[in-house]
Every structure is written in C-alpha cells, then in structure tokens.
Amino acid sequence: MGTALNDRLQILEEKFLYQELTIDALNDVIIEQQAQLNSLEDQILRLQALLSAVEDNTYDGGEDPPPPHY
C-alpha cells in the first residue's frame, strides 16, 4: 500500500474512533437525562396528588354559619 493510502486509512480509523467515543458520551447523557425525567415525573405525580388533597380540604367559600347567640 502506498503512504497516501495508509494515511487516509489512519485518518478514517481516527474519525471512526472519535465517532464511537462521541456516541458513547451521548448515550451516557441520554441515560442520565432519562433518570432525571423519571424523577421529575414522580415529583409531578406527588405534587398533583398533594394539590388534589389540598383542594379537597379547602373552604369552598360558601356562606358562613351564623355566629352563636349568647
């Protein structure tokens, strides 16, 4: 093989290795983001349940009962 061909092959191998490393790094980021997303979804569900419970227990603004007469 000629030197030019060897140089081209080496460049391609380096680019391929760089792409593999980039894909692995991006995969790690995706895995971390999915874990964060799962955590946020759980928090939202808990907050929705808490808000629903608070809304069920709040005063509805109806008429006040008359004060007791002494």
Secondary structure, DSSP 8 states (H G I E B T S, - for coil): --HHHHHHHHHHHHHHHHHHHHHHHHHHHHHHHHHHHHHHHHHHHHHHHHHHHHHHHS------------
